[in-house]
Structures are given as structure tokens and as C-alpha cells.
Amino acid sequence: MTTTGAVHSWDLATAVDGPGTRFTLFLNGCPLRCLYCENPDTWHMRDGHRMTVAEVVAQVAKYRRFISVAGGGFTVSGGEPLLQPAFVAELFHEVKGMGLHTALDTSGFLGDRATDQLLDATDLVLLDIKSWDPQTYRRVTGGEVAPTLRFARRLSDRGNRMWIRFVLVPGLTDAWDNVEGIASFVSALQTVERVEVLPFHKLGEPKYAKLGMKFPLADVPAPEPELVERVRGQFAQHGALVY
């Protein structure tokens, strides 16, 4: 049987979604509804177009030499890639056969769906830990934080390399104790290479307007530089390499 996935789009970019120049494939479908989501057009799998693994690999192959020379690789993002674990696993297997680095961009909420086969073919996990406090996590995402923390521990135990990402939203995720909880947790993981503190922005707001939706955080300002530095400092005090 030919494996297919619900694909939203793909892009070539540098300095995001992993090291070097990346071919980033965005999949449709996500179980969370993050208040600051930049891509509400990726929420539903039914809105994606079906592509086979072979069709995606053929696109990646066009840029393989350029990506390799640029020290990059192939990233699967979303939406939430782990809604389509079999598709991602097969993609990673094929792309690694081309000699490319692989990265999985995930919230970890569906981490239990990631098979060992998939993770064996994953060179780097970009793991979004959106909050530490369970009530804040539910407010931000509509989901539970426990599956993400369980997935992070599993990745650490397996030896999978991680970059941790944390979106800093004033009045929502910026509480000192909330940041301390994540920073302390991350410091106990063995394979975290860096932490990326991502200041909240509203670049996705036009997409909501196009879809006839109100952006939930339209009235929330971007964090002040002092707040960003405070939060980065908290992670750094726990030994993290912070970006």
C-alpha cells in the first residue's frame, strides 16, 4: 500500500526549523488550538492535499545537493506531524537514505504515537514546551502538558537530540514559576542542545482574518526586551545554551 499524507505546503529556509538550510514540509492536522498559533490553516487534515512519500521525496531530491552543501536537511512541521506518524517515519527513512539530516518539529502532545522506528530515523527533535503549569498549558493549548513531558523524558532516555522551544507571551506564559518549572525540567534532560525563547508576535493575524476568525491574542503586546532577557536568563541559570 502506498503511504500518503495530508500536506499543507513546503518551504526552503535558513536559520529556522533546525540547523542550516532546511526543506521544511508542513503537514495538515493538529489536536491543539494554541492561542498564538501562526497557522490556523493547518488545523484540519481534510484541508491538506494528499501526497505520497515518493512525491515528497522527488521534491526534496531537487534540492538535495544545495541543502547538503549548506549544512542543512529536511524538517517535518505542521500542524502536528505526529498525527501522521507512519507517513513521517517513511519520509525520514527515505530522506536519510539520501544523506540528509532529519528534524521533527512537534508539540510532543502525541509523542506516544512516535514509534521507535520513526525516532531512530530522527536526527533532531524541535520540541515545543508551551507551559509548565498545567492550568496555563490548558489555557494556552486546550490540551494537557503531561504527554509532552513524558515524550521529552523518552527522547532523553533514547539519546535523541533536542532543541527546546518556548513561546513567551506577556501575561500568559511569562510567570516566573512557570518558566522556572520548564527550565528546571529541561536541565534534567540529557540530550537538550539548546533552548530557544521565542517572543510572541502577531505575524499570523492576517491568516485569521482571511479565514473569518478573530485572532485570540490580538490585544496582547509583544514582550518587552527586558522580559525576554529575564526569561532567557532563567534558562541560562539552569545551564541551558539559550537563543
TORMINU-195603 format. One record per residue: residue in one letter; x, y, z of N, C-alpha, C, CB in turn. Coordinates in nm, 2 decimals. Glycine has a CB too. Layout:
REM residues N
R rest   n_c1   n_c2   n_c3  ca_c1  ca_c2  ca_c3   c_c1   c_c2   c_c3  cb_c1  cb_c2  cb_c3
R    a      X      Y      Z      X      Y      Z      X      Y      Z      X      Y      Z
...
END
This chain:
REM residues 243
R rest   n_c1   n_c2   n_c3  ca_c1  ca_c2  ca_c3   c_c1   c_c2   c_c3  cb_c1  cb_c2  cb_c3
R    m   0.08  -0.12   0.00   0.00   0.00   0.00   0.09   0.12   0.00  -0.10   0.00   0.12
R    t   0.05   0.22  -0.08   0.13   0.35  -0.09   0.09   0.44   0.02   0.11   0.42  -0.23
R    t   0.19   0.48   0.10   0.17   0.57   0.21   0.15   0.72   0.16   0.29   0.56   0.31
R    t   0.04   0.78   0.21   0.02   0.92   0.17   0.00   1.00   0.30  -0.10   0.93   0.08
R    g   0.01   1.13   0.28  -0.01   1.22   0.39  -0.08   1.34   0.35   0.12   1.26   0.45
R    a  -0.14   1.41   0.45  -0.21   1.54   0.42  -0.11   1.65   0.43  -0.33   1.56   0.52
R    v  -0.07   1.71   0.32   0.03   1.81   0.31  -0.03   1.95   0.29   0.13   1.78   0.20
R    h   0.02   2.05   0.37  -0.02   2.18   0.35   0.07   2.26   0.25  -0.02   2.26   0.49
R    s   0.20   2.25   0.27   0.30   2.32   0.19   0.44   2.28   0.22   0.28   2.48   0.20
R    w   0.53   2.34   0.15   0.67   2.32   0.19   0.75   2.45   0.16   0.74   2.20   0.11
R    d   0.87   2.46   0.22   0.94   2.59   0.20   1.09   2.56   0.22   0.90   2.69   0.30
R    l   1.17   2.64   0.16   1.32   2.64   0.19   1.35   2.76   0.27   1.40   2.63   0.05
R    a   1.42   2.74   0.38   1.45   2.85   0.47   1.58   2.82   0.55   1.34   2.88   0.57
R    t   1.65   2.93   0.59   1.77   2.92   0.67   1.75   2.97   0.81   1.89   2.99   0.59
R    a   1.82   2.91   0.91   1.82   2.95   1.05   1.69   2.93   1.12   1.85   3.10   1.05
R    v   1.59   2.86   1.06   1.47   2.82   1.13   1.45   2.67   1.11   1.35   2.90   1.09
R    d   1.38   2.61   1.20   1.34   2.47   1.18   1.46   2.37   1.18   1.26   2.45   1.06
R    g   1.57   2.41   1.25   1.68   2.32   1.25   1.81   2.38   1.19   1.65   2.19   1.18
R    p   1.92   2.31   1.20   2.05   2.37   1.15   2.05   2.38   1.00   2.16   2.29   1.20
R    g   2.12   2.49   0.95   2.14   2.51   0.81   2.02   2.54   0.73   2.21   2.38   0.75
R    t   2.03   2.52   0.60   1.92   2.55   0.51   1.83   2.42   0.51   1.96   2.58   0.37
R    r   1.70   2.44   0.54   1.61   2.33   0.55   1.50   2.32   0.44   1.54   2.33   0.69
R    f   1.47   2.20   0.40   1.35   2.18   0.32   1.25   2.14   0.43   1.36   2.07   0.21
R    t   1.15   2.23   0.46   1.05   2.21   0.56   0.92   2.18   0.50   1.04   2.33   0.66
R    l   0.87   2.06   0.54   0.74   2.02   0.49   0.63   2.04   0.60   0.74   1.87   0.45
R    f   0.53   2.12   0.57   0.42   2.15   0.67   0.30   2.05   0.64   0.38   2.30   0.66
R    l   0.27   1.98   0.74   0.15   1.89   0.73   0.03   1.95   0.79   0.19   1.75   0.80
R    n  -0.09   1.90   0.74  -0.21   1.94   0.80  -0.26   1.85   0.91  -0.32   1.94   0.69
R    g  -0.33   1.92   1.00  -0.39   1.84   1.12  -0.31   1.87   1.25  -0.38   1.70   1.09
R    c  -0.39   1.92   1.35  -0.33   1.94   1.48  -0.44   1.92   1.59  -0.27   2.09   1.49
R    p  -0.41   1.85   1.70  -0.51   1.83   1.80  -0.52   1.95   1.90  -0.48   1.71   1.88
R    l  -0.42   2.04   1.90  -0.42   2.15   1.99  -0.47   2.28   1.92  -0.28   2.18   2.04
R    r  -0.51   2.38   2.00  -0.55   2.50   1.95  -0.48   2.62   2.02  -0.71   2.52   1.96
R    c  -0.36   2.63   2.00  -0.27   2.73   2.07  -0.32   2.87   2.04  -0.13   2.71   2.03
R    l  -0.34   2.95   2.14  -0.39   3.08   2.13  -0.30   3.17   2.03  -0.40   3.15   2.26
R    y  -0.17   3.14   2.03  -0.08   3.22   1.94  -0.05   3.15   1.81   0.04   3.25   2.02
R    c  -0.12   3.04   1.78  -0.09   2.97   1.66  -0.07   3.06   1.53  -0.20   2.86   1.63
R    e   0.03   3.04   1.46   0.06   3.12   1.34  -0.01   3.06   1.21   0.21   3.13   1.31
R    n  -0.05   2.94   1.22  -0.10   2.87   1.10  -0.24   2.80   1.12   0.00   2.77   1.06
R    p  -0.34   2.88   1.15  -0.47   2.81   1.17  -0.52   2.74   1.04  -0.58   2.92   1.21
R    d  -0.46   2.77   0.93  -0.50   2.70   0.81  -0.44   2.56   0.80  -0.45   2.78   0.69
R    t  -0.36   2.52   0.90  -0.31   2.38   0.91  -0.39   2.29   1.01  -0.16   2.38   0.94
R    w  -0.49   2.34   1.07  -0.55   2.27   1.18  -0.62   2.14   1.14  -0.65   2.36   1.25
R    h  -0.68   2.14   1.02  -0.76   2.02   0.98  -0.70   1.94   0.87  -0.90   2.07   0.94
R    m  -0.69   1.81   0.89  -0.63   1.72   0.79  -0.70   1.73   0.66  -0.62   1.58   0.84
R    r  -0.84   1.75   0.67  -0.92   1.75   0.55  -0.88   1.86   0.45  -1.06   1.76   0.58
R    d  -0.81   1.97   0.50  -0.78   2.08   0.42  -0.65   2.06   0.35  -0.77   2.20   0.50
R    g  -0.57   1.95   0.38  -0.45   1.93   0.31  -0.47   1.86   0.18  -0.36   1.84   0.40
R    h  -0.36   1.86   0.09  -0.37   1.78  -0.03  -0.29   1.66  -0.01  -0.32   1.86  -0.15
R    r  -0.34   1.55  -0.07  -0.27   1.42  -0.05  -0.14   1.41  -0.13  -0.37   1.30  -0.08
R    m  -0.04   1.37  -0.07   0.09   1.34  -0.14   0.14   1.21  -0.10   0.19   1.45  -0.12
R    t   0.21   1.13  -0.19   0.27   1.01  -0.15   0.41   1.04  -0.10   0.28   0.91  -0.27
R    v   0.47   0.95  -0.03   0.61   0.96   0.01   0.70   0.99  -0.11   0.66   0.84   0.09
R    a   0.68   0.91  -0.21   0.76   0.93  -0.33   0.75   1.07  -0.39   0.72   0.82  -0.44
R    e   0.63   1.13  -0.39   0.61   1.26  -0.45   0.69   1.36  -0.36   0.46   1.30  -0.45
R    v   0.69   1.35  -0.23   0.76   1.44  -0.15   0.91   1.43  -0.17   0.72   1.42   0.00
R    v   0.95   1.30  -0.17   1.10   1.28  -0.18   1.15   1.33  -0.32   1.12   1.13  -0.17
R    a   1.07   1.32  -0.42   1.10   1.38  -0.55   1.13   1.53  -0.54   1.00   1.34  -0.66
R    q   1.05   1.60  -0.47   1.07   1.74  -0.45   1.19   1.77  -0.37   0.95   1.80  -0.38
R    v   1.22   1.69  -0.26   1.34   1.71  -0.18   1.46   1.69  -0.27   1.33   1.62  -0.06
R    a   1.46   1.59  -0.35   1.57   1.55  -0.43   1.62   1.66  -0.52   1.54   1.43  -0.52
R    k   1.53   1.75  -0.56   1.57   1.86  -0.65   1.67   1.95  -0.58   1.44   1.94  -0.69
R    y   1.66   1.96  -0.44   1.74   2.05  -0.37   1.85   1.98  -0.28   1.65   2.14  -0.28
R    r   1.86   1.85  -0.30   1.95   1.77  -0.21   2.09   1.82  -0.21   1.95   1.63  -0.25
R    r   2.15   1.85  -0.32   2.29   1.89  -0.33   2.30   2.03  -0.26   2.34   1.90  -0.47
R    f   2.21   2.12  -0.29   2.21   2.26  -0.23   2.20   2.25  -0.08   2.10   2.35  -0.29
R    i   2.11   2.17  -0.03   2.09   2.15   0.11   2.21   2.09   0.18   1.96   2.07   0.14
R    s   2.27   1.99   0.12   2.38   1.93   0.17   2.50   2.02   0.19   2.42   1.81   0.09
R    v   2.53   2.10   0.08   2.64   2.19   0.08   2.61   2.30   0.19   2.65   2.26  -0.06
R    a   2.49   2.34   0.21   2.45   2.44   0.31   2.44   2.39   0.45   2.32   2.51   0.27
R    g   2.48   2.26   0.47   2.48   2.20   0.60   2.34   2.19   0.67   2.56   2.28   0.69
R    g   2.24   2.17   0.58   2.10   2.17   0.63   2.04   2.03   0.63   2.02   2.26   0.55
R    g   1.91   2.02   0.60   1.84   1.90   0.60   1.70   1.91   0.57   1.87   1.83   0.73
R    f   1.62   1.81   0.62   1.48   1.80   0.60   1.40   1.80   0.73   1.45   1.67   0.52
R    t   1.31   1.89   0.74   1.22   1.91   0.86   1.08   1.88   0.83   1.24   2.05   0.93
R    v   1.01   1.81   0.92   0.87   1.80   0.91   0.80   1.88   1.02   0.82   1.65   0.91
R    s   0.71   1.97   0.98   0.64   2.05   1.08   0.49   2.04   1.06   0.69   2.20   1.07
R    g   0.42   2.14   1.10   0.27   2.13   1.09   0.21   2.26   1.11   0.22   2.03   1.18
R    g   0.08   2.25   1.16   0.02   2.13   1.21   0.10   2.05   1.31  -0.02   2.04   1.10
R    e   0.06   1.93   1.33   0.13   1.84   1.42   0.17   1.71   1.34   0.04   1.80   1.54
R    p   0.30   1.69   1.31   0.34   1.58   1.23   0.30   1.44   1.29   0.49   1.58   1.22
R    l   0.30   1.43   1.43   0.27   1.30   1.49   0.12   1.26   1.48   0.31   1.31   1.63
R    l   0.04   1.34   1.41  -0.09   1.29   1.37  -0.08   1.20   1.25  -0.18   1.41   1.33
R    q   0.04   1.20   1.18   0.06   1.12   1.07   0.20   1.04   1.08   0.06   1.20   0.93
R    p   0.21   0.96   1.19   0.34   0.91   1.22   0.40   0.81   1.12   0.34   0.84   1.35
R    a   0.31   0.73   1.06   0.36   0.64   0.96   0.42   0.71   0.83   0.25   0.54   0.91
R    f   0.35   0.81   0.79   0.40   0.90   0.68   0.53   0.96   0.71   0.29   1.00   0.65
R    v   0.54   1.02   0.83   0.67   1.08   0.87   0.78   0.98   0.88   0.65   1.16   1.00
R    a   0.75   0.87   0.94   0.86   0.77   0.95   0.91   0.72   0.82   0.80   0.64   1.03
R    e   0.82   0.70   0.72   0.87   0.66   0.59   0.94   0.77   0.52   0.75   0.61   0.51
R    l   0.90   0.89   0.54   0.97   1.00   0.48   1.11   1.02   0.53   0.89   1.13   0.50
R    f   1.12   1.01   0.66   1.25   1.02   0.72   1.35   0.91   0.68   1.24   1.02   0.88
R    h   1.29   0.79   0.67   1.38   0.68   0.62   1.43   0.70   0.48   1.29   0.55   0.62
R    e   1.34   0.75   0.39   1.38   0.78   0.26   1.48   0.89   0.25   1.26   0.81   0.17
R    v   1.46   1.00   0.32   1.54   1.12   0.32   1.68   1.09   0.38   1.47   1.23   0.39
R    k   1.68   1.01   0.49   1.81   0.97   0.54   1.89   0.89   0.44   1.79   0.90   0.67
R    g   1.82   0.81   0.36   1.89   0.74   0.26   1.95   0.83   0.15   1.79   0.64   0.19
R    m   1.91   0.95   0.15   1.97   1.05   0.06   2.08   1.12   0.12   1.86   1.15   0.01
R    g   2.11   1.09   0.25   2.22   1.15   0.32   2.19   1.28   0.39   2.33   1.17   0.23
R    l   2.06   1.31   0.41   2.01   1.44   0.47   1.98   1.42   0.61   1.89   1.49   0.39
R    h   2.01   1.53   0.69   1.97   1.54   0.83   1.82   1.55   0.84   2.05   1.66   0.89
R    t   1.76   1.49   0.94   1.62   1.50   0.96   1.58   1.56   1.10   1.56   1.36   0.96
R    a   1.47   1.64   1.09   1.43   1.71   1.22   1.28   1.70   1.22   1.48   1.86   1.22
R    l   1.23   1.68   1.34   1.08   1.67   1.37   1.04   1.78   1.46   1.05   1.53   1.44
R    d   0.95   1.87   1.41   0.90   1.98   1.48   0.77   1.95   1.54   0.89   2.11   1.39
R    t   0.76   1.93   1.67   0.64   1.88   1.74   0.61   1.94   1.87   0.65   1.73   1.75
R    s   0.48   1.94   1.91   0.45   1.98   2.05   0.47   1.87   2.15   0.30   2.02   2.05
R    g   0.49   1.75   2.10   0.50   1.63   2.19   0.38   1.58   2.24   0.60   1.67   2.29
R    f   0.26   1.65   2.22   0.14   1.61   2.27   0.10   1.47   2.23   0.03   1.71   2.23
R    l   0.14   1.43   2.11   0.11   1.30   2.06   0.24   1.21   2.05   0.05   1.31   1.91
R    g   0.33   1.24   2.15   0.45   1.17   2.15   0.44   1.02   2.16   0.54   1.22   2.26
R    d   0.33   0.97   2.22   0.32   0.83   2.23   0.30   0.76   2.10   0.20   0.80   2.32
R    r   0.26   0.84   2.00   0.24   0.78   1.86   0.37   0.77   1.78   0.14   0.87   1.78
R    a   0.48   0.83   1.83   0.61   0.82   1.77   0.67   0.68   1.79   0.70   0.93   1.81
R    t   0.68   0.60   1.69   0.74   0.47   1.71   0.89   0.48   1.72   0.70   0.38   1.59
R    d   0.95   0.38   1.78   1.10   0.37   1.78   1.16   0.38   1.64   1.15   0.25   1.85
R    q   1.09   0.32   1.54   1.14   0.33   1.41   1.14   0.47   1.36   1.05   0.25   1.31
R    l   1.04   0.55   1.39   1.04   0.69   1.35   1.15   0.76   1.42   0.90   0.76   1.38
R    l   1.17   0.74   1.55   1.27   0.82   1.63   1.41   0.77   1.59   1.24   0.80   1.78
R    d   1.43   0.65   1.55   1.56   0.60   1.51   1.60   0.68   1.38   1.56   0.45   1.48
R    a   1.50   0.72   1.30   1.54   0.80   1.18   1.53   0.95   1.20   1.44   0.76   1.07
R    t   1.52   0.99   1.32   1.51   1.14   1.35   1.64   1.18   1.42   1.39   1.16   1.45
R    d   1.71   1.28   1.35   1.83   1.33   1.40   1.82   1.44   1.51   1.92   1.38   1.28
R    l   1.71   1.51   1.50   1.68   1.62   1.59   1.53   1.64   1.61   1.75   1.75   1.54
R    v   1.49   1.66   1.74   1.35   1.69   1.77   1.35   1.83   1.82   1.30   1.59   1.88
R    l   1.27   1.91   1.75   1.24   2.05   1.79   1.11   2.04   1.88   1.22   2.15   1.67
R    l   1.13   2.04   2.01   1.02   2.02   2.10   0.96   2.14   2.16   1.06   1.92   2.21
R    d   0.84   2.17   2.14   0.77   2.29   2.19   0.71   2.26   2.33   0.66   2.34   2.10
R    i   0.77   2.31   2.44   0.71   2.30   2.57   0.65   2.44   2.60   0.82   2.27   2.68
R    k   0.52   2.44   2.58   0.44   2.56   2.58   0.41   2.62   2.72   0.31   2.54   2.50
R    s   0.42   2.54   2.82   0.40   2.59   2.95   0.43   2.47   3.05   0.25   2.63   2.98
R    w   0.46   2.51   3.17   0.48   2.41   3.28   0.36   2.39   3.36   0.60   2.45   3.36
R    d   0.30   2.50   3.40   0.18   2.49   3.49   0.07   2.43   3.41   0.14   2.63   3.54
R    p   0.01   2.32   3.46  -0.10   2.25   3.38  -0.22   2.34   3.34  -0.15   2.13   3.46
R    q  -0.26   2.43   3.44  -0.37   2.51   3.41  -0.33   2.61   3.29  -0.41   2.59   3.53
R    t  -0.21   2.67   3.30  -0.17   2.76   3.19  -0.16   2.68   3.06  -0.03   2.82   3.23
R    y  -0.11   2.56   3.07  -0.09   2.48   2.94  -0.23   2.46   2.88  -0.02   2.35   2.97
R    r  -0.33   2.43   2.96  -0.46   2.41   2.91  -0.52   2.54   2.85  -0.56   2.35   3.02
R    r  -0.50   2.65   2.92  -0.54   2.77   2.87  -0.48   2.81   2.74  -0.52   2.89   2.97
R    v  -0.35   2.78   2.72  -0.28   2.81   2.60  -0.32   2.72   2.49  -0.13   2.81   2.63
R    t  -0.33   2.59   2.51  -0.34   2.50   2.41  -0.48   2.42   2.40  -0.24   2.40   2.42
R    g  -0.55   2.41   2.51  -0.67   2.33   2.52  -0.63   2.19   2.55  -0.74   2.33   2.39
R    g  -0.51   2.15   2.57  -0.46   2.02   2.60  -0.39   2.00   2.73  -0.37   1.97   2.49
R    e  -0.33   1.89   2.75  -0.26   1.86   2.88  -0.11   1.86   2.85  -0.30   1.72   2.93
R    v  -0.03   1.90   2.95   0.12   1.91   2.94   0.19   1.78   2.96   0.17   2.01   3.03
R    a   0.12   1.69   3.04   0.19   1.56   3.08   0.24   1.48   2.96   0.09   1.47   3.15
R    p   0.17   1.46   2.85   0.22   1.39   2.73   0.35   1.44   2.68   0.12   1.38   2.62
R    t   0.36   1.58   2.67   0.48   1.64   2.62   0.60   1.61   2.71   0.47   1.79   2.61
R    l   0.58   1.62   2.84   0.69   1.59   2.94   0.73   1.44   2.93   0.65   1.63   3.08
R    r   0.63   1.36   2.92   0.66   1.21   2.91   0.75   1.19   2.78   0.53   1.13   2.90
R    f   0.71   1.25   2.67   0.78   1.24   2.55   0.93   1.29   2.56   0.71   1.31   2.43
R    a   0.94   1.40   2.63   1.08   1.46   2.64   1.17   1.36   2.72   1.07   1.59   2.72
R    r   1.11   1.30   2.83   1.19   1.21   2.90   1.23   1.09   2.82   1.11   1.16   3.03
R    r   1.13   1.04   2.74   1.16   0.93   2.65   1.27   0.96   2.55   1.04   0.89   2.57
R    l   1.27   1.08   2.49   1.37   1.12   2.40   1.51   1.13   2.47   1.34   1.26   2.34
R    s   1.51   1.18   2.59   1.64   1.19   2.66   1.69   1.05   2.69   1.62   1.26   2.79
R    d   1.60   0.96   2.73   1.65   0.82   2.76   1.70   0.75   2.64   1.53   0.74   2.83
R    r   1.64   0.78   2.52   1.68   0.71   2.40   1.81   0.77   2.34   1.56   0.72   2.30
R    g   1.84   0.89   2.38   1.95   0.96   2.32   1.92   1.05   2.21   2.06   0.86   2.28
R    n   1.79   1.08   2.19   1.75   1.17   2.08   1.79   1.31   2.11   1.60   1.16   2.04
R    r   1.86   1.38   2.02   1.90   1.52   2.04   1.77   1.61   2.04   2.00   1.57   1.94
R    m   1.77   1.71   2.12   1.65   1.80   2.13   1.70   1.95   2.12   1.57   1.77   2.25
R    w   1.61   2.03   2.06   1.61   2.18   2.08   1.48   2.21   2.14   1.64   2.26   1.95
R    i   1.48   2.27   2.26   1.35   2.30   2.33   1.31   2.44   2.28   1.37   2.30   2.48
R    r   1.18   2.46   2.25   1.13   2.59   2.22   1.02   2.63   2.31   1.07   2.58   2.07
R    f   1.02   2.76   2.35   0.93   2.81   2.44   0.88   2.95   2.39   0.99   2.83   2.59
R    v   0.75   2.96   2.37   0.69   3.09   2.32   0.66   3.18   2.44   0.57   3.07   2.23
R    l   0.72   3.29   2.45   0.70   3.39   2.56   0.59   3.49   2.53   0.83   3.46   2.59
R    v   0.48   3.47   2.60   0.36   3.56   2.58   0.34   3.64   2.71   0.23   3.48   2.54
R    p   0.34   3.77   2.70   0.32   3.85   2.82   0.18   3.83   2.88   0.33   4.00   2.79
R    g   0.18   3.81   3.01   0.05   3.78   3.08   0.00   3.64   3.06  -0.05   3.88   3.03
R    l   0.07   3.56   2.99   0.01   3.42   2.97   0.11   3.31   3.00  -0.03   3.41   2.82
R    t   0.23   3.32   2.95   0.33   3.22   2.98   0.45   3.27   3.05   0.38   3.15   2.85
R    d   0.45   3.40   3.09   0.57   3.47   3.14   0.59   3.46   3.29   0.57   3.61   3.10
R    a   0.50   3.39   3.36   0.51   3.39   3.51   0.65   3.33   3.55   0.40   3.31   3.57
R    w   0.71   3.38   3.65   0.84   3.33   3.69   0.84   3.18   3.72   0.89   3.41   3.82
R    d   0.74   3.14   3.80   0.74   3.00   3.84   0.71   2.91   3.72   0.63   2.98   3.94
R    n   0.64   2.96   3.62   0.61   2.88   3.50   0.74   2.85   3.42   0.51   2.95   3.41
R    v   0.82   2.96   3.41   0.94   2.95   3.34   1.04   2.86   3.42   1.00   3.09   3.31
R    e   1.05   2.88   3.55   1.14   2.81   3.63   1.11   2.66   3.62   1.13   2.85   3.78
R    g   0.98   2.62   3.62   0.94   2.48   3.61   1.00   2.42   3.48   0.79   2.47   3.61
R    i   0.98   2.49   3.37   1.04   2.43   3.24   1.19   2.43   3.24   0.99   2.52   3.12
R    a   1.25   2.54   3.29   1.40   2.54   3.30   1.45   2.43   3.38   1.44   2.68   3.35
R    s   1.40   2.41   3.50   1.44   2.30   3.58   1.42   2.16   3.52   1.37   2.31   3.72
R    f   1.31   2.14   3.46   1.28   2.02   3.39   1.38   1.99   3.28   1.14   2.01   3.34
R    v   1.40   2.09   3.20   1.49   2.08   3.08   1.63   2.05   3.13   1.49   2.20   3.00
R    s   1.67   2.11   3.24   1.81   2.09   3.29   1.84   1.94   3.33   1.84   2.18   3.41
R    a   1.73   1.87   3.36   1.75   1.73   3.39   1.75   1.63   3.27   1.64   1.69   3.49
R    l   1.72   1.68   3.16   1.73   1.60   3.03   1.87   1.60   2.98   1.63   1.66   2.93
R    q   1.91   1.48   2.93   2.05   1.46   2.89   2.08   1.50   2.75   2.08   1.31   2.91
R    t   1.99   1.52   2.66   2.02   1.54   2.52   1.97   1.68   2.47   1.95   1.43   2.44
R    v   1.94   1.77   2.55   1.90   1.91   2.51   2.02   1.99   2.47   1.82   1.98   2.62
R    e   2.03   2.03   2.35   2.14   2.11   2.30   2.12   2.26   2.31   2.17   2.07   2.15
R    r   2.00   2.30   2.31   1.98   2.45   2.32   1.83   2.47   2.36   2.01   2.52   2.19
R    v   1.81   2.59   2.41   1.67   2.64   2.43   1.65   2.76   2.35   1.64   2.66   2.59
R    e   1.54   2.77   2.28   1.50   2.89   2.20   1.38   2.95   2.27   1.47   2.85   2.06
R    v   1.40   3.07   2.32   1.29   3.16   2.37   1.24   3.24   2.26   1.34   3.25   2.49
R    l   1.12   3.22   2.22   1.06   3.28   2.10   0.96   3.39   2.15   0.99   3.17   2.01
R    p   0.99   3.51   2.13   0.90   3.62   2.17   0.77   3.61   2.09   0.96   3.76   2.15
R    f   0.66   3.63   2.15   0.53   3.63   2.09   0.52   3.74   1.98   0.42   3.65   2.19
R    h   0.46   3.71   1.87   0.43   3.81   1.77   0.30   3.79   1.70   0.55   3.81   1.66
R    k   0.26   3.88   1.61   0.12   3.87   1.55   0.13   3.85   1.40   0.04   3.99   1.59
R    l   0.24   3.79   1.35   0.25   3.78   1.21   0.15   3.69   1.14   0.39   3.72   1.18
R    g   0.09   3.60   1.22  -0.01   3.51   1.17  -0.15   3.57   1.17  -0.02   3.38   1.25
R    e  -0.17   3.69   1.23  -0.30   3.75   1.24  -0.38   3.77   1.11  -0.29   3.89   1.30
R    p  -0.31   3.80   1.00  -0.38   3.81   0.87  -0.45   3.68   0.82  -0.29   3.86   0.76
R    k  -0.39   3.57   0.86  -0.44   3.44   0.82  -0.58   3.42   0.89  -0.35   3.32   0.86
R    y  -0.59   3.46   1.02  -0.72   3.45   1.09  -0.82   3.54   1.02  -0.70   3.50   1.23
R    a  -0.78   3.66   0.98  -0.88   3.75   0.91  -0.93   3.68   0.78  -0.81   3.89   0.88
R    k  -0.83   3.62   0.71  -0.87   3.56   0.58  -0.96   3.45   0.60  -0.74   3.51   0.51
R    l  -0.95   3.38   0.71  -1.04   3.27   0.74  -1.17   3.31   0.81  -0.97   3.16   0.83
R    g  -1.18   3.44   0.83  -1.30   3.49   0.90  -1.30   3.47   1.05  -1.42   3.43   0.84
R    m  -1.18   3.46   1.11  -1.17   3.43   1.25  -1.10   3.54   1.32  -1.09   3.30   1.27
R    k  -1.13   3.55   1.45  -1.06   3.66   1.53  -0.94   3.60   1.59  -1.16   3.71   1.64
R    f  -0.83   3.67   1.58  -0.70   3.62   1.64  -0.72   3.64   1.79  -0.58   3.71   1.59
R    p  -0.70   3.53   1.87  -0.73   3.53   2.02  -0.65   3.63   2.10  -0.71   3.39   2.07
R    l  -0.53   3.65   2.05  -0.43   3.74   2.13  -0.41   3.87   2.06  -0.30   3.67   2.15
R    a  -0.51   3.92   1.99  -0.50   4.05   1.91  -0.46   4.16   2.00  -0.63   4.08   1.84
R    d  -0.50   4.16   2.13  -0.48   4.27   2.22  -0.36   4.26   2.30  -0.60   4.29   2.31
R    v  -0.28   4.15   2.28  -0.16   4.12   2.36  -0.04   4.18   2.30  -0.15   3.97   2.39
R    p   0.04   4.26   2.37   0.16   4.32   2.30   0.27   4.22   2.30   0.21   4.44   2.38
R    a   0.37   4.24   2.21   0.49   4.17   2.21   0.57   4.19   2.34   0.58   4.20   2.09
R    p   0.64   4.09   2.39   0.72   4.11   2.51   0.82   4.22   2.50   0.78   3.98   2.56
R    e   0.84   4.29   2.61   0.95   4.39   2.61   1.08   4.32   2.62   0.93   4.49   2.74
R    p   1.19   4.39   2.57   1.32   4.33   2.57   1.36   4.28   2.71   1.42   4.42   2.51
R    e   1.33   4.36   2.81   1.36   4.33   2.95   1.30   4.19   2.99   1.32   4.44   3.05
R    l   1.18   4.17   2.95   1.11   4.04   2.99   1.18   3.93   2.91   0.96   4.05   2.95
R    v   1.21   3.95   2.79   1.28   3.84   2.71   1.41   3.81   2.78   1.30   3.89   2.56
R    e   1.49   3.91   2.82   1.62   3.88   2.88   1.60   3.81   3.01   1.69   4.01   2.89
R    r   1.50   3.85   3.09   1.47   3.78   3.22   1.45   3.64   3.20   1.35   3.85   3.29
R    v   1.36   3.60   3.10   1.33   3.46   3.08   1.45   3.38   3.02   1.21   3.45   2.98
R    r   1.52   3.44   2.93   1.64   3.38   2.88   1.74   3.36   3.00   1.71   3.46   2.77
R    g   1.75   3.45   3.08   1.84   3.44   3.20   1.80   3.32   3.29   1.84   3.57   3.28
R    q   1.67   3.30   3.31   1.62   3.19   3.39   1.67   3.06   3.33   1.47   3.19   3.40
R    f   1.66   3.04   3.20   1.70   2.92   3.14   1.85   2.90   3.15   1.66   2.91   2.99
R    a   1.92   3.02   3.13   2.07   3.01   3.14   2.12   2.98   3.28   2.13   3.15   3.09
R    q   2.05   3.02   3.38   2.09   2.99   3.52   2.08   2.84   3.55   2.00   3.07   3.62
R    h   2.00   2.77   3.47   1.99   2.63   3.48   2.08   2.55   3.39   1.84   2.58   3.46
R    g   2.17   2.63   3.33   2.27   2.56   3.25   2.24   2.55   3.10   2.30   2.43   3.30
R    a   2.13   2.60   3.05   2.10   2.59   2.91   2.17   2.69   2.82   1.95   2.61   2.89
R    l   2.20   2.64   2.70   2.25   2.73   2.60   2.13   2.79   2.54   2.34   2.65   2.49
R    v   2.11   2.92   2.55   1.99   2.99   2.52   2.00   3.08   2.39   1.94   3.07   2.64
R    y   1.90   3.07   2.31   1.89   3.16   2.19   1.76   3.24   2.20   1.90   3.07   2.06
END
